[in-house]
Amino acid sequence: MEYIIGIDGGGTKTEAIAYDLHGNELYKNYSDFGNLVLDKKKALYNIASSIDKSIKVLGNNCVYIYLGLAGVEVGNNKEFIETSLKDRFNTKVKAVNDADIALSAVLEGDNGILTIAGTGSISYGIYNGITARAGGWGHLLGDEGSGYFIAIEAFKIVIEERDLGLKESKLSRLLLKSLNILTDEEIKNFIYSNPKGVIAAAAPVVIEAAIDGEKNAVDILKKSAQALSDITCAVYRRLSINENVNIGIKGSVLTKSSRMRDLFKEYLSRNIESFTLVNNEVSPAKGAYYLAMKELNK
């Protein structure tokens, strides 16, 4: 049986899913990171081992290996990974940015825009073969609207109240209680000793406070939703879309919070006349399958 292997390679893990030519999942496995910027040779080893596992189970009839990899556009990484895998597995291979397959997965291979708001934030779109992106600058330069951004904005309120001797707000009280933080030193420790993902995990506390009407939290959510709308609309304008557009969402800030989705839709509607919001939880590896099928059907 002929099959396609779709691969999603990120900074922490590589997911490989094999599909038959009708899109049915046949086999799935995981290996270590697939981000080529972290360590090119180690990433290749991790990716190749996940392919090896699939072929060992399904046989040698793999007609396409399609990869979405973080860092693939840096230097000669694309040529390196494609050539290495073609030589080893003797089949068609194509590597693209991980955002390409994420977009394709959520929108099932159609044109449109994908806005991601998880630990970071980015908007990416494709329309009639043209691509555009906005955001994705990382937490030092941007990532407005992300879980990390929401958490940091809340902590800024905490330290402002402490520095200026203001009455502690409900948001500050809820945030610090949820993290079992009491002192200024513990605040600094939490922010500067933890990875972004741990800090971003505090965002749901802010979102819940906003739902309860806490003014500071409401303001943070509005600011975040506006920022996500801004990067989405920037992509929309660059693609010159003149019809109803599918806008996919990914990342827990948007997919898990109806309040954030409602605000996001409200701000989008001020600038985009006709759109459909798509909340489709599916592995990015399925997007690799859709893109591979397009190539095979040319």
Buried (B, 14 or more C-beta within 10 A) or exposed (E): EEBBBBBBBBEEBBBBBBBBBEEEBBBBBEBBBBBBBBEBEBBBEBBBBBBBBBBEEBEEEBEBBBBBBBBBEEEEBBEBBBEBBBEBBEBBBBBBBBBBBBBBBBBBBBBBBBBBBBBBBBBBBBBEEEBBBBBBBEBEEBBBBBBBBBBBBBBEBBBEBBEEEEEEBBBBEBBBEBBEBEEEEEBEEBBEEEEBEBBBBBBBBBBBBBBEEBEBBBBBBBBBBBBBBBBBBBBBEBBEBEEEBBBBBBBBBBBBBEBBBEBBBEBBEEBBEEBEBBEBEBBBBBBBBBBBBEEBEE
